[in-house]
Amino acid sequence: MSKSTILATARINAADIITITYVEPADAPGAVFVRWPDAPSVAAPHQLPSLANAVMAVLGEAVGKLATIRTDDR
């Protein structure tokens, strides 16, 4: 049986949500899944900095949570 943990999920703009999940199969090494929207995320050029900040924030949250999980496993 595999274990799945949502590390982070966030809205990166008005239309799109990113979800990052850590999956630990019983018979294989763990893997991180980054689920992007089905279609491209669209932003006006002046919105790119805030879009990039939103993406980095959700990735940063996921890295922190994964570090905690991996430390707890030791």
Secondary structure, DSSP 8 states (H G I E B T S, - for coil): --EEEEEEEEE-SSS-EEEEEEEE-TTS--EEEEE--SS-----GGGHHHHHHHHHHHHHHHHHHHHHHHHHT-
